[in-house]
Amino acid sequence: MKDFYNDWVIKESFLKYIGCGLNIALKNININHTSKVVEDNQDFPEVKAHFKLFNIDRNYSTTVCLTKKYKKLH
């Protein structure tokens, strides 16, 4: 379940990053956990964002999407 919710907050952050609500099918948003990149392969194929996932505690996490790869983000 934790992976599901982490993916959810990454996708939600990406939708806020591109400026639209839940009007895009979440299945079209791809998350590459290795390179920390998220992108939409259908509605906004030209947009890619780097993301940083923060695990606040055992039950909560949040994500920030950025234009450029981050060096340090706390």
Secondary structure, DSSP 8 states (H G I E B T S, - for coil): -HHHHHHHHHHHHHHHHHT--TTS-GGGEEEETTTTEEEESSS-TT-EEEEEEEEEETTEEEEEEESS--S---
